């Protein structure tokens, strides 16, 4: 087994004159390849697994004034794990007449697969300090694009009982994927399109205050808003949905997987009190929302 990996990393740190800007940037690339992932005694049918990834981030902490600071960050990442059968137009060929003969094609019937993701994220925080208060507010966005396909028996699998039946092109069994559609549509014997494209966007915003009521008592209070959205099928091919006990076949437009909740507000409360010495008593309360696993 051969595994090739190439890794690259670059980083930049910069502080402006007077220290008002502190800029940080990083870029990384990584490529993993297994050249003989799908192996065959026929070299023309050996095909690789490839997984190129890349990512980058940049941030700027800007001291606008002695009391006001802004922090901005942006990042991106991409990943493309995929493999395909060499000469994919040739169907899989299986035998039932012993293991001494391997017909042309991959030694293992591995289905083509692709999972490509692109992510972009940005956030901005503003901090103001005045008297006994530290006010902070911010917002952010996460934009995800998910493209993928799994193509089972894309070109079909033909099974032959004897070597002579293979020579005469008379298979004993044929397996192939057919498009599932409304009643009667499968009679067209159409090969499905396995490619899917999804978009998944998420947002948040918050505001909070830290208030020093007394030298030994500090209060924290704030409000946070979350909007996790839902994966939306934006590709030309739509997935069949199971709704209200029946299969639904979308025809056009974007297709969300589920209904979203746009009213996720979370209150946060906290306090710390030091009655004497180094003893500190802390308490807190909050409503939190977790997003579901999003590689659906």
Secondary structure, 3 states (H helix, E strand, C coil): CCCEEEEEEEEEEEECHHHCEEEEEEEEEEEEEEEEEECCCCHHHCEEEEEEEEEEEEEEEEEEECCEEEEEEEEEEEEEEEECCCCCCCCEEEECCCCCCCCCCCCCCCCEEEEEEEEEEEEEEEEEEECCEEEEEEEEEEEEEEEEEEECCCCCEEEECCHHHHHCCCCCEEECCCCCCCCCHHHHCCCCCCCEEEEEEEEEEEEEEEEEEECCEEEEEEEEEEECCCCEECCCCCCCEEECCEEECCCCCCEECCCCCCCEEEEEEEEEECCCCCCCEEEEEECCCCCCCCCC
